[in-house]
């Protein structure tokens, strides 16, 4: 399931774990960064910005606030 967040510039981002469609529960070990507890997450903008790939800790969907997720997106841009 996608997580939606808006950045400081008003761009709406939709973030999902990479390869989420490969498993029934939306989680895939394919998204895990090898040797870590971090997962690849792809965030796609609603406007003209470019898609970004993040490496976020397990449970990012519930643990990161909208502000923290927006900061991670900004750092990746």
C-alpha positions, 0 to 999 in steps of 0.5 A: 500500500502506498504512503502519501506525503506532501513536501514543503514545495507542495508536491504530493509524493506516493511512496511504496517499497520497491518490488512490493508487487512481488508478494501477496502481503506487499512486502518483499525481501527483494526490497531489503538492502543486503545485510541491513534492516533497511528497505528500498522505497520508491517515491513518485511525485504528482508533478514535474519532480523526478522519482527518487529511491530511498533506503529506509528502516524496516517499519518506515510506513508506521514509524516515520512521520510525514515530516521525516519522510518528506526530509528523506525525499528532499535529501535524495533529490 
